[in-house]
Amino acid sequence: MDSKISADPLLGAPGIFYPEGKGNIRQLPFKALLIEAEFYIGQAFVTYRFQYKNTTKKNISAMFALPTEGSVAHFQAVFQDGRMVDTAIVANDDFESLKKSSKKGDESLGRLAEPIPDLFRAPIQNIKKGDTIDVTVQVLEELEFQPDLRYHLNLRTRFPPGIQDGAISIQFRIHTGIPRPITYFSNTHRIQPVQNVIQTAPPGQESSHFLSLTSLTVDPTNLDFSYAMPSENVQAAVLQQDGNPYSWDTRGSFMLFVTPPNISAPPFPRDVIFLVDRSGSMTGEPFQKAVDALATAFSTLHPQADNFSLVMYDHEFRTSMANGGQLVQASSQNIQNAIAYMRANQPRGGTDIESPLLWSLNLLRRASQERKDRVSIKAVVLITDGCVTDERLIAQKVEKMMQDPFSRYTRIHTIGLGPYCNHQFLKMLSLYGRGFNENIINMQTEGMVQKRTLRLMNKISNPVLSNITLGMSGLTSCELYPFPIPDLFKGAPLVIAGKYSGMFPTSLNLEGWYPNGQRFTQTIYTTKTNTIPVDKVFAKARIDDLTAKYWLTQDPNLKEQIVQTSVQQSIPSAYTTVVAYETTVKEHEEEKKKEEKEEKEKKKGKKPSVGKAAAIGALAVGGVVAIGAGVYLLGGSGAINATANGLSSAGQAVGGVFANVGENVFGAMGDCCGGSCGGLFQSTTTLCESMSPVCGSMGDICKCCDYTPCASCGEICTTMWSGCCEPLGAAVGPGLTTCFGSCCEQLGSVSECVNSLCQVLKNCDLNSCDIGSIGDILGNCNLDSCGDVCQALCQVIGGLGGIKL
């Protein structure tokens, strides 16, 4: 029978959940479960195949939920009566054409539909009493590379009591692509080799391995599995596939894997500058999480080998440097002093990341010049919630600085805190700095900040090869992801992927430098693979890199590549939407036959008759529901939009406030934390377009987020409008010093919103107001200098106070 669930039911294990009674959530039992995983070096495509039965005494509408940090590539549910729910990824522009058939979520699902990070969900409506339903979901999981050089996978399969009503079968296939022995381990399941699928070498040297796993316990448990390809030397392999002449991108593909040696080595000296954001947007949880991250990072330093410095920045930084910003030995006393110094310097003011970042890079560059006797890896570790201005200009300056010969051994690593960080900016900084980037979206998860910080610091603990180059001949063009090529560390294998035109060489030349200054060179022979789908395996990494580069350059060709790769390879992106639509098995099979026919037509040079969005529109007999956008990075569309131009963490609280105002008051302002000008007023296109060139990024328009802890309401809004509407700022500022006085009596439901907003700002008291005084304030403003900006603003707030232009 079905089972009643307690707190946080959706985060335990995948399943079908439905509401019952007042706030209760129940879960359907499954009759059978098959878990299949295809491992490709550092990634795994995991497929879950459930069979459920509605054992309740009524028809139900439910939600399938799968907790994962991976990217869901496909979901499908097939009903006993021939209906089915399927998913597809379509371009955001194409989704507009599907909105006519779109459906709102089932309101009866209640909190099952509330947004939760790292949780994929798809609605399943009208499951009839007694019917069976088959659910298939495929997830791309990134494998964690552990310090002992094992690739690790953990799946949440600890189902609550009463949910597992049938057998669980688990089958893994590990594809190395080249003849290489592997070792595997699990402390939760018994592993049994089934067969060597492809015999390309003597026993123990197979390129593919087929394993069956069974639980070691009677009760359900999470699945923990790892494997390794041990070697005492640097090992490299190149896998290549020809291009498809009928694809949108006809170029060939290749992947280079470089794995570190499985040998112990003494810690290599490091000089690390920790840059910690202490601007006003870091107030509260973000700053505490930054302290946690810093303490974790400090714990990985070696007292005898490493030096460090702590620099905290807001709108200034020179007065917030421990030990005057100089590098000191990583002794326990110096570390304790640094943590105490950070706790004593609480968040305040605005955000100037450019000055401390460039200062730090210069300091490390000078250290390379002045201390040529100290051979060390030099790094900047940046910790921020990402409310920054002039991000593109900063990224370009960093790129130029990193080309300095004395900066060739300096690396930039970034840690982004929260869902409203500009992760594309941090990605580009780490890309130009040949470093690593950790985006910690869900800070609320216990231990997540420490875990991800530790992962980054372990990666950079022992360098193996630096300043790596790849020699290839015979190609007419080649794109590498990532580029510049990062270093090889013992804590992180190196994976380079690319698209090429021309004749791919039979061998490549890999060069780099050992930490002791000796040169490394290795010839790598190309393996043409038919077992590893190269395009699909590196699609996510390619999308991540292209998204960051598109953010920087705004090149429409890059955006087109992102969309096409996302749609073709079924990997979510920022510019595509995951849609669920209801159809029938019969219609679905007919559409598959039509697609196969069109594939043949393409080979004859004929143009396809319809696009993917049009096909979905034709299939969707039960309507279309958008269930995700950009989940590959942030776990939700709102977070992706916020990332586009940067919004402070404080904006998250403000967004929650506005979400309750209602569309009848501010239109789509519930998504006010969706990005910069565009995201703040999604429904007010005129305002957004006119404010964009004036206000720049969200760091400019929302100075109130940065200055909240140290300024009165009047100062906040005067600052916010300075440079945009100075007369307005001067008039509004004094009025807001007492938070409108008695200005909002007739504001109705908006009053609750503003009251909540003022709780965020901490300085405000809006218990009574009269909206008319806003009109008096704005009516006396000289808005001529603002032009279209203030014209559009006044159109938005309309008759709130009789604004005169």
N, C-alpha and C positions, 0 to 999 in steps of 0.2 A: 504494500500500500504506500501511498505518498507520505512524505515526511514533512513535519513542521520544522522550520529553520529558526535558529536564534540569531544573535547579532552578526552583522557583516556576512550574510549568507552567500552573496555573489562572489566573494573573494576567496572562497575555500577551494572549489573545484568546479569544472564546467558542468552545466546542467540546464534543464528547463524549469523555470520558476514561474509561479503564478500567485496573485494576491487572493487572500481569503479572509473575510471578516475585517475587523478594525486593525489595520496595520500589520496583519499576519502575512507571512510569506511561506508558501509551501513549495516543495520540489517533487517533480515526478520521478519515480524510479526508472532505471533503464534495464532492459532485458538482456542486452549484449553490448559490448564495447570492443572495437578493434582500434588499436593505436599503431600507426605505421609512420616510420620516420626515414627519410633519405638524407644521409649526412654527406655534406660536401665540404671537407676540410673544416672551416670555421663557422659553417651554417648548417641548419637542418630544416627541411620542410616536413613538418609534423602534421599528419592527417588523423583526425578523430572521426570514427564512424559509430554513431550511437543508434540503438533501436529502443524507442520508448513506447509506452502504452498508457493511454489516459485511463487510469484506474479509479478516477473520481466518479461521482454519480451525476455529473453534469458536463455540458460543453464548457470549455475554458479558453480564454485568451491568455497567452503567456509570453515570456521573454527567455530566449536562449542567451546565456551569459558564459563567457570564457575569460578567466583572469589570465592575462599574458602581457609581457613587455614586448612581445614580438609584433609582427605585422600580419593581420589576417588577410589572406589572399583570396579566399572563397568560402562562401557559406551556402548550404542548400538543405532544405527540409522537404521531404516527400510524404504526403498524407496517404492514408489507406484508400481514400475515395478518388485518387487521381490528381488532386490539387498539389501544387508545390510552391515553395518560396525559394527563389534563387537570388543571387547577388551578382553584381557586375560593377566594374569601375568605369566611370565615364568622365569626360572633361567637364569642368565646372560650367563652361559655356554651354555645353550640350545639355547639361542638367536643366537649364532654363526651359528647354523645349519639353521636358518631362513634367514640369510643375503643374501643368493642366490636369495631369492624372495623378498628382501626388496626394498623399493622404496624411492627415495628422495622426500622431500617435494615439493609441488607445488610452483614454484618460483613466480607465479602470485599473491600469497597471500601476498607477501611483508612484511610489518611490522606486519601483523597479526601473522606471525610465529616467530617474535622476542621474545626471552626469557623474561618473566615477572614473578617475584616471586608471590606466592600465587594465581596462575592462572592456572587451568587445561584447556588444549586445545586438541581437536581431529579434524583432517581434515575430511571434507566430500566433496568428489569430484563428479562433474558432476550431479548436481541436475537439472533435466530437467524442462523446462518451464512448469508451470502449475501443476507440480507434488506435492503431499503431502509427507511429511516425518515425521515419528514418532521417537522421541528421548527420550531415557530413560537413566538416569545417577543416580548412587547411591553413596553417600558420607558418610563417617564416620566422624561425627563432635564431637569434645570434648566440653562438656558443661562447661561454666565458672561458678565457684562457687563464688557467690557474698557475700559481708560482711554480708548481711541480711539472709544468709544461704539458698539462692535460687539457683537452677540450671538454668542457663540462656542460651538461644539460640537466635542468630540473623541471619536471612537469608536475602541475598540481593535480594529483589524482587521489587525494585523501577525501573520499566521498563520505558524507555523513551516514550514520547508521540508518539502515533501511532503504538506502538509495540504490545500492548495487544489488540487483535482483537477477544477475546472470554473470557469465564468465567475462573476464577481461583478457584479451589476447594482445600481445605486444610483439611487433616485428620491426627490427632495425636493419637498414642497409647502409654500410659505411663505404663511401667511394673515395679512394685516395687519388684516382686518376693515373697513378703510376705504380709499378710494382714496389711495394714497401710493406714490411711487416707492421702490425699494430698491436698494442696491448689495450685491454678494456677492463673497466671496473665498475661495480655498483655495490653500495652498502644497503640497498633496499630490495634488489631483485637478483634472482639467479640468472646467469647468462649462459645460454647454450648455443654454440655455433651450429648453424643448420647446414649450410653449404657454402662453398666458394662459388659465387655466381659466375664470375668470369675468370677462367684459368688462363692467365697470360704469362705465368712464371711458375717456377717450382713451388711446392707447398711452403707456406709461410711468407710468400712474396706476392700474394694476390693483390689486384688493384681494387677489388670489391669484396666486402665481407657481409654475410647474411647472418643475423643473430636473432634468437628468440629469447624473450625475457619473461620470467614468472616471479610473482611476489614472494618474498621470504616470510611474509606474515599473513595471518588469516584475515585480519582487518585491513581495509584499504589504507594505503600509505602513498605519500608523494613518490614520484619516480626520480631517482638520482642516478645519473649515468655519466661516465667519462671515458675518453679514450686518448691514446697518445701514439705518436710515431717517433720513438726515441732515436737519437743519434748523437754522437759525440762531436760532430762537426756541423757547421752551417750547411743546411740542406735546402736546395731550391728545385722547383719544377715549373715548367711552362706548359699550360694546356691551351690548345688552339682549336677553333671551329671556323669553318668557312661561312661566309655570309649567305643569307637567303636572298636570291635575286628578285623575289616577289614581295619582300618585306618593305615596310616604309623606310627602313635603314638597311641598305644592301651591304654594308661593310662587314668584314669579319670581326671576330671577337677573340680575345685571349685573356688568360689570367696567369699571373706569376705568384707563386707561394714561396716565401723564404721563412724557414723555421730556425729558431736559435738552437745552439747546442745544449745537450742535456748534461752539462758539467757545472760543478760549483766553482765560483770565482769570488775573490775578495771584493767587498763593495768598492765601486769606483767613485772617486770624489765628485761631489756635486756642490755647485754654488747656486743657491735658489733664492730668488726674491719673491715673497708672497705679497701680492697686491690684493687688498681686501676692501670692498665697497662698504663705506659707512655713510652713504647719503641717506636722506630722509626716507626714501622708498624702502630702505632696509629695516625700518623700525619694526620691532616685534619679532615674529618667528623667523623671517629671513636672516636677521642678524644673529640670532641664537644658532641657526643652522650653519651660518658662516663660521661661528666660533667652533661648532662641532667639527666642521670640515677642516679647519686649521689645526685643531688639536689632533685629529686623525693624521693629517699630513706630517705634523711634527713628530708623531710617534714612529714614523718610518725613517727618520734621519739617523745617520750614524755619527756619534759624537766625535770619533777620531778622524772621520773622512770628510764630513759635510760642513759647509758654512751656509748661513741663511740670513735673511733680513726681512723684517715686516714693515710694510708701508700701507697705511690706511688713507683712503682718499674720499673726499666729497667734492665741494667746489674749490677746495685747495688741498694740498697734501704735504707740504714741507713742514708743517707743524705737527704732523701725525705720523712720524716715523720713529720706530723703536731704534735705539742706539744711533740716532742721527741718520738712519738709512744705511749704515755701513754693514758689511757682511761680518758676522761673528760666528764663532764655533758653535756647533749644535749641541752644546752641553745641556744637561738637565736644568741647570740654573738659568741659562739664557732662554731656554724654551719656556720655563715657568714665568720669567719676566715678560716675555712677549705675549703670552696668553693674558696675564694680568693687565698689561698695557692695552690690549685690545678690549678687554671688558671695561676698562676705565674710560675708553673713548667711544661713547655711544653714538648712534646715527644722528646726523644733522644735515641740513643744507642741501645743496644741489649736487650735480654729478659732473666732474671733469675727469674723464678717464684718460684723455690723450696725454696730458702733462706727466702723470706718474708712469704711464706705460713707456713713453719715449725716454723718460729719465732713467727708468730701470734698464732698458735696453742699452742705453749709453753707458751706464755704470758697469754692466757686464762686459761691454765692448772694451772699456778702458781696463778692466781687470785682465782681459786677455792680452792687452798690450803691455801692461805694467808687470804682470806676474806670469811671464812666459815659463817660469820654472814650475808653476802649478798646472798640471794637466788635469782638467776637470770638465765635467759636463755642466754647462751654464743654462739656467732655465728661469723663466718667469711663470709663476702660477697665479692666474687671475681668478678671483672669486667674486661673483657679482650676481645681482638679480636682473641686470641688463637694462636699466632705465638710463639710456645714454643718448647724447646728442652727437651729430656729425659722425655717425658710425662709418659711413662709406669713406669719408676723407681720412679717418684714422686708419682704416684697413689699408688704404693706398699708401699712407706714410710708412706703415709697418712693413709693407711689401718692399718699398724702396730701401728702408734701413737694413732689412735682412740681406740685402745684396752686398753689403759692406764685407770685405774679406775678414775683418775681425769679428763679425757677427755670425760667421759660418758655423760656429759650434754653439750658438745660443738658440734655445728652443722656447716656444711659447705654448703653454698648456692652459686650458680654460675650463672653469667649472661654472655652469649656469644654474642658478637656483630659482625654481618656481616656473609656472606655465607662461608667465608674461615677460620672460627674458627674450631679448633678441638673439635667438640661438644661431641665426644665420651669420650675424656679426661675429659671435664667438667662434663659430666654425671657420670663418675666413681667417680670423687671427691665428688659430691653431694651424690652419692649412699653410699660411704664409710662414709661420714659425716652425714648420715641420714637427709639430707637437700633437698632443692628444686633446680631445674635447669630451667632457662629460656633461650631459644635460640632465639635471635631476628635476624632473617635472613634478613628481608627487612627493613633496618634502614631508608630508604627514605620515608616510609609511615609516614605522619604527625602524631605526637603524639604516635607512636608505642612504642618507647623506654620508654617513661614515663608510658604508659599503662601497659606494661609487667613488668616494675620494680615495679610499684605500686601493681600489682597482687602478686608478690613475697613477698613484704614487708607486705601486708595485710595477707598473709598466715601465716606469722611467728609472727603476732602481739600478739596473746594470746594463749599460749600452754594449752592444755587440759590434754593430757597424754603423757608421755615420757618413753623411754626405754621399749617399748612394747614387750611382748613375747606371743607366741601362743602355747598352749598345745594341742597336738593331739596324740591319741593312736591308735594302730591297723594297722598302715601303715608300709609297707616294704620300701618305699622310698617316698620322697616328695621334689619338687622344688617350691620355693616361688619367686614371682615377685611383688615388689622389695624385695631385701634382701641385707643388714640388713633392718629390718622393720622400716619405718620412724615413727616420732611422729605424734600424732593427735593434730592439731591446730584448733582453732575456724574458721579460714579462709580457711580450706582445709579438706574435708572428707578424710578418710583413706580407700584405696582400696588395698587389697592384693589378688592376684590370684595365682593359683598353679596347678601343675600336680602331680598326685599321683599314687602309686601302692599299692594294698592291699585293705582291707575293710575300707571304710571311716567311721569314728566314727559318732555316733548319736548326739554328742555334742562336742564343743570345749571350751577350757578355755582361755579367754583373760585376760591378766594381764598387768599392767602398773603402773605409779606413777603420782599422781596429783602434780601440782607445789608446794603445801605446804608440800610435802614429804609424804603424806598419800598414802597408797597402794590401787590400784583399781583392782578388779577382777570381772569377769562376765562369767557366763556359757551361751554359745550360742548354741541353738539347730539347727541342720542341716535341711534345707529344700531342698528336691529333686525337682528340677524344670524342667518343660517341656516347659515353655513359654519363657525362656531366653536362647539364644544360648551361653552358658558360654564360650566355646572355641573362638567363633568369637568376643565376647565382649571384652575379655582381650587379643586378638591376637596382637593388636598394642602395648600395654604396654609390652607384652612379647618380641616382636620383638625389641623394643627400648632397653630393658635391655640386651637381648642376643647380640645385635649389639655392645653395649658398652663393654660387657665382652669378645666378640670375638676380638675386637680391642686390649684389654689388654693382652689376653692370646694366641691369634692366634690358638686356639683349633679348628681343622677342624670339630669336632662334633658339636660345637656351630653354625658354619656357616651352616652346613646341617640342623640344626633345624630352623634357620632363613629362609632359602630358602623354606623348606617344609611348615612351618607355613604360609609364605607369599603366596605361590602358592595355598595351600589348602583353606585358609580363604580369599583370594583375598584382601590382605592388602599389599601395596607396601613396599619394603625394599631396602636396599643399594645393595643387591646382586641379585635382580630380576629386570626385565624390563617390563614395561607396553607396550604392543604392540597392535596396531590397524590393523585389516586386513579386506579386503573386500571379501565377499562371497555372497551366496544367501540364502534366507529363506529356500528353499528346502534342500540345502546342510546342513544348520545348524540344521534343524530338524532331518535329517538322522544321523548326528553326535551325537545328543542328545540321539537318540534311541540306538546308538552303545555304548555310555557311560553307559546307563542304563543296557544294556546287560552285559557289562564288570563288572559293579558293582555286578551283580548276579554271574558272573563267579568268582569274588574275594571271594564271600561268599562260593563258592565251593572249594576254595583253588587254583584256577587257576591264572596264571600270566597274567596281561593285555597285549594286543598285541602291543600297541603303547603308547608313552608318550604324554604329553600335547603339547610339541613343534612340534612333528611330526604330530599330529592331526591338529594343526593350519596351518602347512605347506600344508597339503592336502586340507584344506578348503579355503585357501587364493587364490581365483581365480584372485583377483586384486592386489596381492602383500601385503607386510607387512611393516608397518611403526612403528618404535619405538617412542612412544610419552611420555615416562617418565621412569626414573630409580631413585629409592630412593626418590620419591616425598613425602613419608611419613614424611620426616624430613626437607628437605631443598628446596623442590620445583623444583628440577632439577638434572640431572645426574652430571653436572659439579660441583655443590656444594657438592654433596655427595662425589665425588672423592677427592675434596679439603679437606673435613673433615677427610678423612682416615688417613692422617698423618700430617695435619696442614700446612696452607699457610697463610701468613700475608695478611691483608686487602690491603696493597699496591700492592700485587700480583694481585688483581682484576683489577687494572688499567693496569698493565703490560699484563695481559691476554687479555684485550680488544685491546691492541696494536698489539700483535702477531696474533690476530684473523684475521687481515686484510692482513697479509703477503701473504697468499695463499699457497695451498698445494704443488705447484710446487717448493717452496723454502724450507719450513721447514716441509713438510709432515703434520702430525697432530698436529703441534705445536700451532695451534689455541686453543687447550685445554691445554696450558702450565700451567694454573692455576688449573689443575685437581688434584693435590696432591703433593706428594714429588717427589723423583726421577722418580717414575713411571709415575706420572701425568705430570711432566714437559716435558718429551720427550716421549709421548705415542707411537710414531711410531718407536722409536729407542730402541728396546728391549735390545740389547746388552749393550748399555750405561746404561740403567736403572738398569739392573741386576748387573752390575759391580760396579756402584756407590752406590748402596743401602747399602752394609756393610761398606763402607768407609764414606759416607756423612751422614748417619743416617737420621734424619727427615728433613723436609723442613726448620726447624729452623736453621739447620747447613748449608745446601747448599745455602740458601738464606739469609745469613747474610747481604747481600746488602739491603734487605728490612728493617732490623733492624737499620742499621747504616746510612741510607740515609741522615737524617737531619744533622748529625754532621761530616761527613767524605767526603773527596774529592773522585772523581771517582777512583783514584788510590788506595786510602785506602780501598774503598769498595771492589774492586776486589782482592786486595792483601789479605784482610781478608777472602773473600769468598773462595779463593783457598788454604789458609794456612791449613796445615794438610792434604791436598789432593794432591796438586801439587805445592810445595813451589817454585821450580825453575820457574814454569810457572807464579806463582803469582808475584815473584820478577821481572820478565821480563815484564809482562803485566801491572803491577801496574803503573810504571812511565809513560808508554805510554798512559795510560788512564787518568793520572792526567790532561792532556789537552784534554781528550776525543778523543784520536786517532790522534790528530793534523789534518793532511789531509789524512785520511786513508780510506775513503769510497766513493770515487768519482764514482767507478764503481759498487757500491752495488745495484744500481737500486731501485726496490720497497722496498728493505730492509732498505734503507736509511730513508724512511719516518717512518718506524717502530722504528729505533734507535732514530731518532729525537723525536718521541713521548715518547719513553722510557726515554730519557734524560729530557723531561719536567717533568716526574714523579720524576726523581732524582734531578731535580732543578739546578744541577751544570754544566750541559753539553751543548756544542754547537757543533753540528755535521753537519755543513752546507757543508763541503767539505772533502772528504777523498780519500785515495787510498788503496784499499783492499790488495795490495801487502805487505804493511808494517805489516799487521797481520801475514802474512807468515814469514816475517823476525823475528818477535818477537817469534813466536812459533817454528820456525825452529831452533833457537838457544837454545831452552829449553832442559834440561836433564829430560826426561819424564820416565826414567827407573823405578824410585821409585813408579810411579803411576800404573805401570802394566796395567792390563786390563782396568782400568778406563780411562786413557788418550788414550789408543789404541782405545777404543770405541768412545771416544769423537772425535778423529781425523777422524774416519770413518764417523761420522755424518756430520761434517762440510767439509769433503772431500777436494775438490780442491779449497776451498776459498782462500788459500794462499800458496799452495805447502808445506803443513806440512810434516816434515820429522821425522821419528821415528828411 
